[in-house]
Amino acid sequence: MAVSVQELKDKFKELFGGEGDIHAYFAPGRVNLIGEHTDYNGGHVFPCALTIGTYGIIRPRADRKLRFYSVNFSGLGIIETSLDELVPEEAADWTNYPKGVMWTFEKRGYHLPTGADILIYGDIPAGSGLSSSASLEVLTGLMLRDTFGFDISMVDLALIGQYSENNFNGMNCGIMDQFASAMGKKDCAIFLDTATLEYEYAPIKLPDAKIVITNSKVKHSLVSSAYNDRRRECETALKELQAVVDIKTLGDLTEEQFEAHKDAIQDPVCRKRAKHAVYENQRTIRAVDALKANDIETFGRLMNETHISLRDDFEVSCAETDLLAELAWQVPGVLGSRITGGGFGGCTVSIVKNESVDLFIQSLDRPYEEKTGHKAEFYVVDVGDGAHALD
């Protein structure tokens, strides 16, 4: 964290005054180890919370005014609105995310008695695909819950965050990102069945390896990208499969069942999308079994297979992330590497043996910059806890 919590509180007091009940909170970003684009297809995912994320300082007001300030977007200054103006608008910029959560609270009967002053600081690289928006949504929900005394579980805060992103901000994401931010646990990943929200914590035991995230520095806005198209293509495939086999989601199918019934899907593009969803779900189940058996090599191989499927069947990678994965696969000591997140840019996640981390960075750094003109960033990450109060 480049800025301390005390510095954030001091900035808050400088902007909004020092009186009243001021509290600090944190919600993490996440990286998904395996199980990509399965969360809206009724499949399994395997994310973990990171120790980077979004920090918030909040104080309730006596009126209905809302005042927002982001340290990251300080040039925008204080953005003012009110509880009577909870509508998405371009001029609201990043504040559409916390406003969306407030709008969802109101829709669900959690009526906010007053407005608030809110300061935000995030140390998740923007556009990296590590879920800065979900982190901000969960953070906002937790701050509102505690500030105004609502009885809401952490799972429900994740669902509120997802609902607000779907319906207020127009991004048709699944539940994984918000769930990981709300429910993360130090040194564990979450094996989540997105169809039922049943989950278990699986310890990430990597005594001889590190998780390394490589930021391609290529940013694509998912709202305006093909993300929502992929979801529609999966829904089309599911509808056609349901005419021939009794399933609720694509995650209900094994690979063998998919192969037996795939011809029911008319469009070859939709067929490829469904194939990824089915095969990726089964890969995720096998990967978690491998991790429990301390078989990190198999886990890494399945990560590589995921990248290939995202590249060829789901078509959500891009030349830059493909290059990062291909360079990583050639480095001795790299157990697995793949694009992570929604796609269309962002980051790769790799599991790298301790003695190979420096070699990994050297082997990707210069060739990537020479071929793309972008300077990659590397983060050796720790697995942290979910959203929580800091004071």
GIQUI-V188381 format. One record per residue. N is the residue number from 1. SS is DSSP state (@ for helix, = for strand, . for the rest). OMEGA is omega in whole degrees, 0 to 359 (* if undefined). D_LAST is the distance of its C-alpha to the last C-alpha in Angstrom with 2 decimals. Layout:
<<N/SS/OMEGA/D_LAST> <N/SS/OMEGA/D_LAST>>
//
This chain:
<<1/./184/16.72> <2/./182/18.81> <3/./181/16.20> <4/./178/13.06> <5/@/179/9.67> <6/@/177/10.73> <7/@/178/14.06> <8/@/178/12.90> <9/@/179/11.29> <10/@/179/14.58> <11/@/178/16.61> <12/@/182/15.12> <13/@/178/16.10> <14/@/183/19.40> <15/@/192/20.23> <16/@/185/19.08> <17/./189/18.81> <18/./183/16.12> <19/./173/16.49> <20/./188/14.75> <21/./186/11.47> <22/./182/9.49> <23/=/183/6.41> <24/=/182/6.05> <25/=/177/7.56> <26/=/171/10.24> <27/=/186/13.66> <28/=/162/16.35> <29/=/181/19.95> <30/=/166/22.62> <31/=/179/26.02> <32/=/183/28.68> <33/=/176/30.78> <34/=/183/33.63> <35/./188/34.47> <36/./183/34.77> <37/./173/35.88> <38/./191/36.14> <39/./175/33.17> <40/./177/35.20> <41/./176/38.29> <42/./181/37.16> <43/./180/36.73> <44/=/175/34.27> <45/=/184/31.59> <46/=/181/29.78> <47/=/169/26.64> <48/=/177/23.69> <49/=/180/20.23> <50/=/177/19.78> <51/=/169/17.17> <52/=/183/17.90> <53/=/185/16.77> <54/=/179/15.22> <55/=/179/12.06> <56/=/172/11.46> <57/=/184/10.37> <58/=/171/11.66> <59/=/178/13.13> <60/=/178/15.92> <61/./177/19.35> <62/./181/22.28> <63/./184/24.69> <64/./182/25.14> <65/=/173/24.56> <66/=/176/22.33> <67/=/183/21.53> <68/=/173/20.42> <69/=/176/20.16> <70/=/175/20.04> <71/./181/19.86> <72/./181/22.18> <73/./187/24.67> <74/@/179/24.49> <75/@/179/28.23> <76/@/180/27.76> <77/./177/25.94> <78/./178/24.18> <79/=/184/25.47> <80/=/172/26.04> <81/=/178/27.06> <82/=/178/26.61> <83/./179/26.17> <84/./183/29.98> <85/./182/30.35> <86/./176/28.63> <87/./179/31.35> <88/./178/31.31> <89/./184/32.92> <90/@/182/33.54> <91/@/181/32.56> <92/@/175/29.00> <93/./186/28.59> <94/./183/25.21> <95/@/174/23.88> <96/@/179/26.23> <97/@/175/23.68> <98/@/177/20.92> <99/@/179/23.86> <100/@/178/25.36> <101/@/178/22.39> <102/@/177/22.53> <103/@/180/26.30> <104/@/175/25.95> <105/@/181/23.66> <106/@/180/26.43> <107/@/183/29.16> <108/./175/27.71> <109/./176/27.59> <110/./188/23.89> <111/./182/24.74> <112/./185/22.13> <113/./180/22.75> <114/./172/21.79> <115/./182/21.03> <116/=/167/17.93> <117/=/186/17.20> <118/=/172/15.65> <119/=/184/15.35> <120/=/171/15.75> <121/=/179/16.28> <122/=/174/17.83> <123/./169/19.24> <124/./178/21.52> <125/./182/25.05> <126/./176/26.40> <127/./185/29.26> <128/./183/28.77> <129/./179/28.70> <130/./170/25.33> <131/./174/24.06> <132/@/181/22.08> <133/@/179/23.07> <134/@/178/21.95> <135/@/179/18.57> <136/@/179/18.25> <137/@/180/19.60> <138/@/177/17.28> <139/@/181/14.22> <140/@/180/15.83> <141/@/180/16.64> <142/@/179/13.23> <143/@/180/11.88> <144/@/180/15.08> <145/@/184/14.99> <146/@/183/11.75> <147/@/185/12.57> <148/@/170/16.13> <149/./178/16.03> <150/./177/18.32> <151/./183/19.39> <152/./180/19.49> <153/./178/19.42> <154/@/177/18.06> <155/@/179/21.77> <156/@/175/22.45> <157/@/177/19.71> <158/@/180/21.61> <159/@/176/24.86> <160/@/178/23.72> <161/@/179/22.83> <162/@/181/26.24> <163/@/182/28.08> <164/@/180/26.76> <165/@/179/27.75> <166/@/194/31.13> <167/@/178/32.01> <168/./184/30.34> <169/./170/30.41> <170/./178/33.53> <171/./191/32.39> <172/./186/33.79> <173/./172/31.33> <174/./188/30.94> <175/./193/27.89> <176/@/189/27.10> <177/@/181/24.68> <178/@/181/22.30> <179/@/181/22.70> <180/@/180/21.86> <181/@/182/18.67> <182/@/193/17.53> <183/@/182/19.02> <184/./180/18.98> <185/./183/18.92> <186/./176/18.91> <187/./178/22.57> <188/=/166/23.97> <189/=/184/25.58> <190/=/175/25.98> <191/=/190/29.62> <192/=/171/29.59> <193/=/187/32.68> <194/./179/32.15> <195/./186/35.02> <196/./188/33.46> <197/./169/29.73> <198/=/183/30.43> <199/=/170/28.48> <200/=/176/28.10> <201/=/177/26.08> <202/=/180/28.40> <203/=/175/27.39> <204/./180/28.01> <205/./180/30.08> <206/./184/31.35> <207/./184/32.25> <208/./185/34.81> <209/=/179/33.37> <210/=/169/30.57> <211/=/180/29.43> <212/=/176/30.33> <213/=/178/29.72> <214/=/181/32.29> <215/=/181/31.78> <216/./185/35.22> <217/./173/34.06> <218/./183/36.05> <219/./173/34.17> <220/./177/35.59> <221/./183/34.04> <222/./182/34.12> <223/./184/34.56> <224/./183/37.83> <225/./183/38.86> <226/./182/40.73> <227/@/181/37.70> <228/@/175/38.66> <229/@/181/42.28> <230/@/181/41.48> <231/@/179/39.95> <232/@/180/43.08> <233/@/177/45.34> <234/@/179/43.68> <235/@/177/44.05> <236/@/180/47.72> <237/@/180/48.32> <238/@/182/46.72> <239/@/181/48.90> <240/@/177/52.04> <241/@/182/51.20> <242/@/177/50.60> <243/./184/54.27> <244/./181/55.35> <245/./186/52.67> <246/./179/50.47> <247/./174/46.88> <248/./182/43.80> <249/./174/42.12> <250/@/179/43.20> <251/@/178/40.91> <252/@/187/43.38> <253/./166/46.07> <254/./177/46.99> <255/@/182/48.58> <256/@/179/51.99> <257/@/178/51.60> <258/@/182/50.58> <259/@/181/53.62> <260/@/188/55.86> <261/@/189/54.80> <262/@/181/53.65> <263/@/175/56.92> <264/@/180/55.88> <265/./188/53.57> <266/./186/55.93> <267/./181/54.10> <268/@/177/53.88> <269/@/178/50.64> <270/@/179/48.99> <271/@/178/50.45> <272/@/180/48.74> <273/@/180/45.36> <274/@/179/45.77> <275/@/179/46.92> <276/@/184/43.71> <277/@/182/41.57> <278/@/183/43.64> <279/@/181/44.02> <280/@/178/40.40> <281/@/180/39.22> <282/@/176/41.62> <283/@/183/40.58> <284/@/178/36.95> <285/@/180/38.01> <286/@/181/40.19> <287/@/180/37.54> <288/@/175/35.03> <289/@/180/37.94> <290/@/180/38.71> <291/@/179/35.18> <292/@/179/35.25> <293/./183/38.57> <294/./178/37.18> <295/./185/39.66> <296/@/180/37.71> <297/@/178/41.01> <298/@/178/41.64> <299/@/180/38.09> <300/@/179/38.68> <301/@/179/42.11> <302/@/174/40.77> <303/@/179/38.22> <304/@/179/41.25> <305/@/177/43.11> <306/@/181/40.25> <307/@/181/40.53> <308/@/179/44.27> <309/@/178/43.92> <310/@/179/41.40> <311/@/191/43.83> <312/@/184/47.08> <313/./182/46.50> <314/./175/43.40> <315/./178/43.97> <316/./174/40.41> <317/./177/40.39> <318/./185/41.90> <319/@/184/44.04> <320/@/180/41.16> <321/@/174/39.13> <322/@/180/42.44> <323/@/179/43.27> <324/@/179/39.98> <325/@/182/40.52> <326/@/176/44.19> <327/@/181/43.52> <328/@/182/40.92> <329/@/182/43.42> <330/./185/45.84> <331/./176/43.57> <332/./180/44.24> <333/./174/41.16> <334/=/184/39.62> <335/=/179/39.37> <336/=/179/38.48> <337/=/181/37.46> <338/=/171/37.15> <339/=/178/35.80> <340/=/180/32.48> <341/./185/31.05> <342/./178/33.14> <343/./179/35.64> <344/./183/37.72> <345/./178/36.04> <346/./192/32.58> <347/=/162/32.09> <348/=/173/33.79> <349/=/182/32.14> <350/=/169/34.07> <351/=/190/34.06> <352/=/177/35.54> <353/=/186/36.69> <354/@/186/34.97> <355/@/183/38.19> <356/@/185/38.78> <357/@/181/35.56> <358/@/179/37.10> <359/@/178/40.37> <360/@/182/38.62> <361/@/179/37.04> <362/@/186/40.37> <363/@/181/42.37> <364/@/192/40.45> <365/@/186/39.50> <366/@/180/42.91> <367/@/180/44.90> <368/@/181/42.29> <369/@/181/42.27> <370/@/185/46.09> <371/@/186/46.60> <372/@/186/44.03> <373/./178/43.32> <374/./177/39.57> <375/./181/37.45> <376/./173/35.33> <377/=/184/31.85> <378/=/178/30.84> <379/=/171/27.45> <380/=/195/27.36> <381/=/172/24.33> <382/./180/22.13> <383/=/188/21.28> <384/./181/17.59> <385/./175/15.45> <386/./185/15.25> <387/./182/12.71> <388/=/175/9.23> <389/=/180/5.74> <390/./177/3.80> <391/./*/0.00>>
//
